[in-house]
Amino acid sequence: FGPRLTATVAVCTGVYQLSKRTTAGLLADLFGVDLAVGSVTACERVASAAVATPVVQAVRHVRAQPVIHVDETGWRQRRQRAWLWVAATTLVTVFLVHARRGTGAARTLLRGTQAILVTDRWSAYQAWPLTRRQLCWAHLRREWVAFTERGGTAWRVGHALRAETRAIFALWYRVRDGTLSRTQF
């Protein structure tokens, strides 16, 4: 099979998580390509081998960056519950499907990094010292909004936190555009 068919099979089964049988049927219906289920598996192996070296390079690149944004979400792997972990940097993002959501999975993804991690407050990230963690502003902002929806004292605290966040970011944008020094910030 050629590289385009192999890549198409890999996208169908990997990205779109179609079964091997459904993938074979789709390729027959759309392109008139008659594939046995075993041939789908063979294409998956070829595609995996083709991307193995670039994946290793991507993981090394991400782990070497000064800042890594990390998160995880529920995932299914062969009908079993799993977790899709992501480590994103300015230029490269890597994913890891892992059976667990805990610190062990985070360490597998981030092994050896000295980066500052931008994360939510999930307990798996508590293994990293606070000096190497930044709480994700998007998560924090959602919490501030949730405070305002509770009413009473929480409403006042939520509004104050949202105002402080806006003020901090207004100053940060000035640092980025050069109208305020980091020292002044």
Salt bridges, closest charged atoms under 4 A:
GLU44 OE1 - LYS20 NZ 3.04
GLU72 OE2 - ARG101 NH2 2.91
ASP120 OD2 - HIS139 NE2 3.81
GLU143 OE1 - ARG121 NH2 2.12
